[in-house]
Amino acid sequence: MASFRVNALHACLARLSTARVNAHAGLIADTLVSLALLGAGFWRNEVGIAGTVATFFFGLILFSLVEYVFHRWLFHGYVDLMAQGHRQHHEDPAGYDALPFFMPPLAMLTLAGVLATFAPTSIALLLTGALAAGYAAYGLAHTAIHGKRFQQPLARRWAASHHIHHHHPDRNFGVTTPLWDIVLGTRHVPAREHGEQH
């Protein structure tokens, strides 16, 4: 009986994960939890303005590294459940596959609570809020990249970087920034540019 309930729950979450309403609810929930955490951290402000700003930017940079690590080694790696879901995205980039909308906000709130047990509360809230803001930006950016045609040249180049990843899955793992692709040598360099560098 217990295994039936687990299987039924798994099937329900799998259906939810591919629903359009879930994808849109996730973007909203991720944005709201990031604003709530950042707002609470700024309001509490136990570390002054310099500490607040430094914590926020550290959290954004940390998120960009987490995004890269997850995308490169989990989504294109050996964790079958994650790799399987990501393969589905590569097969249908315009699809609505996403985590159930409530999971990332719950994870962020849990992380804030854990961090607050050994760090000042404002640092825990700001750091987690910055991570949540990075995740929300990732979700919004990824949705825009696959659903919009950009007119501005810089935005088109940024979107093209991710589209290249869909044709070269071992390159361009960063969606929000190419920073870690550049640092870790996975940025796609077109053959003509590669030849000019030698």
Secondary structure, 3 states (H helix, E strand, C coil): CHHHHHHHHHHHHHHHHCCHHHHHHHHHHHHHHHHHHHHHHHHHCCCHHHHHHHHHHHHHHHHHHHHHHHHHHHHCCCCHHHHHHHHHHHHCCCCCCCCCCCHHHHHHHHHHHHHHCCCCHHHHHHHHHHHHHHHHHHHHHHHHHHHCCCCCHHHHHHHHHHHHHHHCCCCCCCCCCCHHHHHHCCCCCCHHHHHHHC
